[in-house]
């Protein structure tokens, strides 16, 4: 049933000064390497983040479906046991 009973703690993501410096260096690198403006590189990053967000929603839906199916199975099993005792 996926992560229903064994959910690991999520990492605490934060932006540190070094992360920002690295991020800005990457923007400059990709702008120069691909002959894009820095704004175009930032828009490409935004597009990738939108794809990432959509992918996360999709995978979360898969996990949710799996967990709900497991709960449904347990409810059916409980009903069968309950009906057997009547």
N, C-alpha and C positions, 0 to 999 in steps of 0.2 A: 504494500500500500504506500509506496513512495516514502514521503517524509512525514507522514502523519504522526508516527510515534517516535521518530528518530530525527528530529529537526536540529541541525547544527546551528549554532549562533551565527548570525550574519556578521560579516566584518564591518567595522566602523570606518567607512570611507571618509577621508578628509583631504583637502588640498593643502599641501605644505609649500613653503616658499620654493623649495627645490623643484617640486612638481610644476609650479607655474613657470619657472625659468626653463625647465625642460620642454614644456608645452610650447612656449613662445619660440624657443630654438627650433622645434620641429616645424612650426608654421613657416618660419623664415626658410628653413632648409627645403621644404616641399614647394614653396613659392618659387624659389630660385631654380630648383631642379626641374620643375615642370613649366616654367615660364608663366606662372599664374600670379595674380595679385594675392596679397595676404588675405584680403576679404574673400576671394574665391576659395582659398584653402579653408578658411573658417566655415564657409557655406558647405563645402564638401564634408567637413567634420560634422556639421549639424545634420546633414543628410545621413551620414553613417550612424549618428546617435538616434535618429528617428527609426532607422532600420533595426538598431539594437533594441529600442523600446518595443517595437512591434514583435520582434523575436521573443523578448521576455514575456510579453502578454501571451503569445502563442504557447510557449513552454509552460507558463503558469497554468494556462487552461488545461493542458495535458495532465499536469500533476493534480489539478483540482478534479478533473474527470476521474482519474484513477482513485483518488481518495474517496470521492462520493460513491463510486462503484463499490469500494471496500466497505463503506458504511452501509450501503444498501444491502450488501451480502450479509453483514452482521444483523441487520434488522430482519431480513428474511429468516435467518437462522433462529433469531429470538422468537419470531412469530411461530415458526414451526415447533419449537420447543414448548411455547406457551399453549398452542393448540393441542399438542400431544398430551398435556396435563389436564385438559378439560374433559 
